Amino acid sequence: MLLYDMAKAPNPRRVRWFLAEKGVSLPMVQVDIMAGENLAPAFLAVNPRGVVPTLLLDDGGILDESVAICRYLEGLHPEPNLLGRDALEMARIESWQRRMEFEGMFNVAAAFRNTQPAYAERGMPGRIPPTPAIPALAERGLMLAAHWLAELDARLRDVPFVAGERFSIADITAAISVDFAKWVGLRPAPEQEALLRWQAEVKARPGARA
Amino acid sequence: MLLYDMAKAPNPRRVRWFLAEKGVSLPMVQVDIMAGENLAPAFLAVNPRGVVPTLLLDDGGILDESVAICRYLEGLHPEPNLLGRDALEMARIESWQRRMEFEGMFNVAAAFRNTQPAYAERGMPGRIPPTPAIPALAERGLMLAAHWLAELDARLRDVPFVAGERFSIADITAAISVDFAKWVGLRPAPEQEALLRWQAEVKARPGARA
């Protein structure tokens, strides 16, 4: 297998962190999204959709959604478990993973992407028709991302980790989204003590540096 | 278990269709999102997040993300399988499910939500700060949803179902998103024959009427 990666981007980092938790390493190739390498012919020959991360499988097939790549890796390397052990835990973790993605990462991405000159005509990821940036969407993303940080702080006053009692993929998505939020000038406030406690704890994991 | 549902809305329909494929029925309560019942105290006491569908579990807990609810139901009722049988198939189905959601449903929802007077200050679902509609986002959603229909047609020229050889949750999300697109005036074109062939096939399933 071969992982097409971009070291600085938040989505590929989700897969790298997941791999690090599993103690697995994969060969990687860097693709510079901001420079548009993901839309150049060489990469489109690998993945016509033009998104990173992309996992090239040994049979020549690809997987190119971060969470789907993680689910495949969980199947190959079940321990430590990061997606849940029984039906209810799997559902709870998936629910929190999705919330961190939609309320956190997507809002931060909207705030970032709609203000960057490099993305002036690439309002969404991958190979799509010209999609102009929407300044009002950047504003909305910033407002909702700030709201998400406050809600996450409230959640982490009740439980040690995002999905409950133990570390899961929901923490990976959340922690990367909190880091990503710095790119748009948003940081946990000093009074968000539960969020800061959790952030320090998850950032101390080796996977955080993957 | 008790399912909080809204008969006309696309997200709750995903869960109802999934249940119908499994041959399972659950008691349901209707919540009128457009009238704001999801944000009224009675429903916020059930789910402070204010989103539908919400599955109330027998232990008093809730699940409130459609795909997470489906994953729980798959665990309880494994047949017929709709989420994949092995690691690779699970990942492929999840990948296609996510694409149908992000490229289809989310774009249609943006086109719909940002043009409805009922949602003038509720640009996103659930209990969040006032979030004004963004007309440019409705336009973008419409453009990208049309692009998605064309891509889906191309995909269905190669394979019978969205994720490949058999019906899965990815078809449920896709079919409901295609129906939802009618709300914003978008329909498969007569020349999108593969899309129309697939649509006729999935709409003939009993779950389509759930």
Interface residues (C-beta under 8 A of the other chain):
Chain A: L57 L63 D64 E65 V67 A68 I69 R71 Y72 E74 G75 L76 D86 A87 L88 M90 A91 R92 E94 S95 R98 R99 G123 M124 I128 P129 T131 P132 I134 A136 L137 R140 M143 L144 H147
Chain B: L57 L63 D64 E65 V67 A68 I69 R71 Y72 E74 G75 L76 D86 A87 L88 M90 A91 R92 E94 S95 R98 R99 G123 M124 I128 P129 T131 P132 I134 A136 L137 R140 M143 L144 H147
